[in-house]
């Protein structure tokens, strides 16, 4: 249970922090050792249903599905309903990044002993540590630690190579927060799993963080306000102004030194692209892939169907310091080397209908550094691209016989494989980097996004045999929660009456407003349908507090309707 007010965990002292980083040698993440009784698995986070699926990383066998990662959903929704600022952001997240759905699961990493799973939950603005054995048994007491962000939304996470530290993007606060993934004692001070340790600053809407292999540096990018227009250079035939682009906020790619979280280098990639002869491209670095020698960064940017190759050691294109980012000058090294275009299958789609500004969202590289795996989000394909020749092979419904709707993430798995989440298909696909074959196509939960390698106990896996996997969405045994889940895609107020903690009058008023809206919709001719958000907000009998918050998401709901029409 989380308090209804935002809480900020105190940071550890500077001396302790120094010890936290340097107390033990960094070990590179590796495959499970059978002698430890662990099994390599891939966790698939199903964002909209709030659960996870577990797949054997080698055999590609589905081990468990429907694992509830929001067992506290009823309490969280009740708390949100009582807190106006959280309610406002909850609705903005739902109608913006969530495309009309609540975002329950974004990213996940297991502890190295396979006992716990850390999960970022955007709509709840927190990160939780879940006991995997309890969660897979369907128990509601599986959360062992919870930490709220300073802001209102969590997003991507990054795990240190030794598995001891977790980075969590605090989306609305321009910072990344570091937490402990282990229990340990440093300098006489006891640190528990889930303790908050340090933060480093970033731009607007921090996104992805990746450690170098030795853990000494962190590559991080911020993407700006992806739920507003203005990041694309043109809106149809009209060229956008710098002021419109600035609406997105600061979008930076930066290298952070881990021992003290100092920003070593920071680039505005839109300006770097312009210096290299590619003006009017976005500054927002989306997913990235890092070469084995950690010199080259491959990254996607908003609205672009393809990716960019950036050499961090090449001399700056014009040898001048052309800009600063909050007092940090443009690095004298670092230059765009190649801009790689892939097929654009939606050339007539308005850019405002791209999902969170992403033409493509998902990029990874095999361990040999010879091939890239691309999620062609708006194009409904995945691609394997040769890093040298840039020749590519596309994977889509026609070529595989499987629906490849809205690929949203790619991950390098074990055995030289690429895992792709197909969010509109509620499935994941597994491709072989070497042969180019599709090895598996597995149905998972509602809107899979992040796929991560992790560990579980072999003994635990054996205990699942003969037990039916949980297929239901979390909360479906609770009628009130089920009703709220069904309404989440149309802008309902987050409430849960199952424990009597929501004012019955407010719940009745909101329910009556929704019923009136449904009734009025039944008499409309095709093409006259409008958003429930707008309808409920305009109804004079709807509570004023609900109207205020729904008004803030009207534009986002309109963009979503155009996107799916």
N, C-alpha and C positions, 0 to 999 in steps of 0.2 A: 504494500500500500504506500502511495506517495502522498505527501502533504499537498494541500491545494495551493500553497504559495510556492513560487520558484525558489529553489534553494541552491546555494553555491557552496561547494565543499572547500574547506580551507586547504591551501597548498602546503606541502611539506617545506621545511627550511632549506636554505640554499646548500648547506653542507650535506644534508641528507640526500638532496636531489643529485648532487655530484656523485655520491656513492651509489645511488640507485642505478645510474647509467653505467658506471665503470666497475662495479663490484665483481663481475664475473665475465669470463671470455664469451664472445658471441659464438653461438653454434648455428650453423645453417640448417634451416628446416629440411627434413628429409622424410623418407618413407618410414612407415611403422616397422619396428623390430619385433618379429614374432615372439622373441624371448620375453618381451615386455607385455605380452598378452593383448596387444593392440592390433586393430585392423585399419587399413587405409580406406577412407570413405570420402565421398563428395556430398556435402550438404547443399541442398537447393532450397533457397528461401522463396516462399510464395507470398509475395507482398500483399496482395489484396485479401487473401484468405487467412493470413496471419499464422501460417503453419510451415513446416519444413518437410522435405523428403530426404531420405538417406540412401545413397547408391554405393555399392562396392566399387572402389576406384579402379580395381583391376578387372574383375569379371563383368562389371557393368550390370550386376544384378540389383534390382530394387529391393532394399532391405526393409524399409519402413516408410510409410507415408502418413500425412495428416498429423504430424507432431505439433501439438499446440504450443505456440511461442507467445501467446497473449492470454495465459490462464487468468490474468487479473483484469481482463478487458472490462468487465462490468464495473469494477471499482474505478478504473481509469476514466471511463466515460462519465461516470457520476461526478468524479472530481473535476473533469473538464467543464461539465455543465455548470458547475458552481463558480467557475473562475473566468470572468469576462475576457481577459487578455488571452488566456489559453483557448477559449472557445473561438475567438476571432481567428487565431492562427490555425486551429484545427480545421475550420471551414476553408480557409485559404489553401491549406495543404491539400484538402480533399478536392477542391475544384481546380487547383492549379497542378502541381506535380503529380497528384493522384489521379488526374483525369476523371474526376467524379467519384473516386473510391478512397476509402481510408487506407493509408499506408502503414501497415502493421509490421512488416519485416523488410529491412533494406539489406543489411550486411550481417555476416556471421563468421565467427572463428572459434574453433575448439581450443581448449587448453591442451598442452602437450601430453598430459596423462589421459586424455580422452574422457574426462569426467564431466566437464562443463562446457557450455556453449555460450559465448558472448554474442548478443544480438542487439543491433541498433533498430529502434522502432520510431520512424519519423513522426507519425501522427501523435505519439505520446511524448515525443521530445526526450527520450531517455535511451539508456543502454542497460540491459539486464544480463545477469549471468544465470544460466539455467542448468539445473542438474539433469543431465541427459537421461539417466536411468529413470528418474521420476517422470520426466516429460514423456518418454516413450511408453511409460506404463499408464499414461492418461491422468496422472495426478495433478491437482490444481495447485499444489504447494511446491512446484518445481523451481520457482525463482528464489535464488539464494542471496543475490545482491542486486540493487538497482541504483543507478546514478542518473540524476536529471542533468540536462544541459543548462547552461546559463541562459540560453535562448529557448526556442520553441520547436526545434526540429533537429533530429539526427539524420545522418546520411552515411556516406562511405566510411569504412574503417580500414586500418592497416595494422598488420601484426609484425612485430619485430622478428628477425630471423631466429632468435633464440626462444621465441614464444613467451617472453616475459613482459612485454609491453604492448599495449593496444592504443592506437591513435583513432580518435573519433571526431568527425567533422561536426562542429556546432554550427549548423547552417545559417542561423540568423544572427550570429554574434561575431563573425569574421575571425574565428579562431579554431584551432584544433586542440583537443584535450587528450592528454596522455593518462592512461589508467594502468594499474598493475593487473597482470594475468596470473600471478602466482602469490602464494604466501611465502614470505621470506623475512629474514632479519638482517638489517644493514646498519652498521654503526650502532648496534644496541637498540635500534628502533624496529618495532614489529610492523611489517607491511602486509596487508591482507589483499587477497584477490578482490578487485573492484575498487581499490583505493584510488582516488584521484591524485596525480602527481604534479604535472606541469602543463603549460599551454604555450603555443607559439602563434603569432599573429599571421593573418593571411588577408586576401581580398574579400570581395562580396561573394557570399555563398561558397564556403570551402567545399571541395569535392573530394578528389582521390588523393591518397597518400601511399607512397611505395618506398620501402627501405632499400638501401643498397645491400648487397650480399653480406658485407661485413657489419652492417648495422650502423655505420658511422655517419651516414647522411640519409636524408629523406627528400624525395622528389614529391612536390605537392602542387596542386593547381586549384584555383578558384574559378567558378564559371559565371558569376554574376546572376542577376535576377532573370532566370530563364522563363519565368511566367509573365514577363512583360514584352511588348514589341520593341523593336529598335536595334537589335544586334546585327540583323542582316543589313547589307549595304543598300538594298533597294526594297521597296514595297510595291511590287508590280513595276510599272515604268518610272515610278517616282524615286529619286535618290534621296536617302535619308540624311539628315544633317548630323554633325557631331553631337549636338545637344540630344538628339534622339538616341544616338548610340550610347551617350553617357547615362541614360536611364538605367542601363544594365549594371552600372557600378564598376568598381575595379576588378579586372580579371587578369590574374597574374599566374605565371609559372615560376616556382621558386625552389631553390635548393637550401635545405636547412641542416645545420650541423647538429648531430644528435646530442653530443655531450653537454651542450649549453643552449641548444635551440636558437642559435644565432642564424640569421638569414645570410647565407653566403652569397647567393646570386638571385636576382629576380628579373624576369623578362616580361614585357608586354608582347605576347606573341602576334597580336594583330599588327603592331608596329614592325616586328621582325619580319613578318610575311610581306609587308609593304616594302621594306628595304630590299627584299629579295625579288621584287617585281610582281608581287601578288597583292595589289591594293584591295581594299574593301572586303577583306576576309575578317572573320570574327576573332576576337582576342580570347574567347572562352575555350580553354583546353579541356576537352572531355576525357574519356578514357585514354590511357597511355600504355605503351609497352617499352621496355628498356632493354637495350642490347646487352649481351653477356659481359662485354667490357665496360658497360655503363657509360659509354661515351655518347651514344646516339639515343635520342628519345623519339619515339614514333607516337604521334598523338592525333586525335580527331578534334575538329573544332565545330562549333555550332553551324548548322545549315549546309555543311560541306559533305558531299558524297565522296568520301575517300579519306586520306590521311596525309600527314606531313612528316617528313624526316628532318630532324633538328640535330645538328652536330654541336655539342656543348663545348668543344675545344677549338672549333674553327674560329679564325679571326672575325670580328664583327664586319659586316658587309662594307660599311663606309668608314670604319675606323674612328667614328665620332660618338660622343655621348649625346644622343638625341633626346633622351627623356629621363625622368626620374620617377620612381614609385615610392611615395612617402619618404623622400630623402635618400633612397637607395638609387644610385646612378645605374644606367644601363650598363651591363657587363661589357668589357672590351672583347670578350670571347663569347662565341655562340652565334650560329647562323643557320638559317633554313637552307637545306641542301636540295631537297626534292619535294614537290607537291604532287601527290599521286591521286589521280581521279579514277573513281570506279563508276560503273553505270548508274545513272540517275533514271529510275523507272517511274518517277512521279514529276516530270518536268512542269506540268501544269498545276500542280498543287500549290496553293498559296503558302508562303513560308510560315504564316501565323498558325497553320494547322500542323506543323511539325511537332511531334511530341516533345515538350520541354526543350524546344529549339534543336533537337537532335535529328540530323539527317541520318547519321550513323552513330551508334552508342555501344561500343564494345570492341576492344582491341587487345590482343595478347600475342606472345611470341613463343616459339618452341625453345627448349633449353639450348639447342645448338645455335640459335640465332640466325637460322636460315629461312624461316617462313613466319608469316604473320597470319593471324586468324581474325577476321573482321566481321562484326555484326552490322549488316546493312539494314538498319532499323526501319526506315520509312520505305525501303525498297523490297522488303520481305525476302531477303536472301542473306546467306553467309558466304564468306569468301576466304579461300586460302591463297595467299599471295607470296610469291618467291621474293625474298628480300633483295636479291641482286638484280634479277631481270625484270622484276615487277609484273611478271606474267601471273595471271590469276585464274582460279577455277571457282565458279559460282555454284552454290547449293541452294535450291529452292524447291517449291512444290513440284514443278515439272520434272526436275532432274532427279529427285529422290523419291517421289511418290508420297511424301509426307508434307503436311502443311507447315511452312516456315514463316508463320505470321509474326511480325514485329520482333525480330531478334533484338535482345536488349543488353546482352553481356556475353563476353567470351572469357574463358579461363584456360590456362595451360594446366592440364591434368597430368597424371602419371602416365608412363608408357608412351610418351610422345603423342599425346592426344589433345585435341581442343574440345572443350565443353561449351555449348552455346545455349543460352536460355532463350526460348521462343515464347515471348510473353503473351502474345495473342493466341497461340496454340496451346497454352498450358502444358508445355512439353520442354524437354531438353534434348538436344542432339549431340552426339559425340562423333568427331571426325578424326581420322588418322592422319597426322601431319605427313608421314612418309609415303603412304600409298594413296592418300586422297580419298579413301573409302569412308562412307558413313557407317560407323560401327554399331550405333544404337540410336533409337528414337524412343524416348521414355516419357509417358504421361506423368505429370506431377500435380501441382495444385494451381490455384487461381493466380495468374500473372507472375510466373517465376522471374526473378531478376538475378540476384547475386548467386553464383555457384562457387563454393570454396572447398579446398582440400582440408581434411581434418582427420581425427582419430576417434574411434570408439572401442570399447572393450570387446574382445572376442566372446567373453562369457556373456556379456549383455546381448550380443547378436544372437547367440545360441538360445537365449531366453525368449527371443521373439518368435522362434520357429513354432508353427502351429497356432500362433496367436494372430487373429485377424487384425490387419492394420486399420487404424482409425481413418475413415474416409471423410467424416463430417467436417464441416467448418467449425472452428471453435465457437462455443456459445450456442449451438443449435439445440441443445437440450434446455435452453433457457428461452421461453417464448418471447419475453421482452427483448432480450439481446438479439434474437433471430429477426424480430421485426425491425429493429434498428439497423441491423446488418443489411437487410433487404432495402432499406430506404437510403443507405449511405451514398448510393450512386446518384441520388437526386437531391442532395442537399439537406438531409434531415439534421435536426439538432441532436448532438451526441448526448444521449441519456440512457440510463438503464434502470428499470424499475424493480429488478429482481430482488434487491435487498432493501427496498423501501427507503432509499437514500435520495430519491429525486422528488421534488415537490409534485404531488399528484395533479395539482391544478395546472402547473406549467406543462406537464406531460399531456394532460387532457387537451389543453389549448393547442399545442403543437400537433397532436394527433388529429384534432378536429380540422385544423387548417389543411393538413395533408389530405384528409378525406374530402373536404370541399373541393380541393384542387383536382383530385382524381375524378370527382363527379363532373366538374366543368369540362375536363378534357374529353370525357366520353362523348360529348356533343360536338366536338370540333371536327371540321373537315380535314382531310390530309393536307399537310403543309402548314397548318395553323398552330401546330404544337409549339409550346414555349417551355422554358425550363421551370421545373418545380421551384427552384431557388427564387426566380423572379415572381412566380405566381404567389408563393407563400408570403414573400416580402411585401407584395402589393395588397394583400388581403387586409382590410381594416381591422379584422378581429385577431390578427396575429400579434403576439406580444411585441412591444417596441424593441426589447433587447434583441430578440431574434431578427427583427427587421434590420437593425443596425449592422449586425454581423453579416447577414445575407447580402446586404447591399454592397459590402466590400468584395464579394466574390462574383458579382454579376457579370463583369467583363470576362473573368476566367471561365465561367460557365458558358458564356456565349462563344468563346474561342473553342471550347471543347465540343459544342454542338456542331460548329462548322467543320471541325476536324473529322467527325464521324459521319457527316451527312454525305 
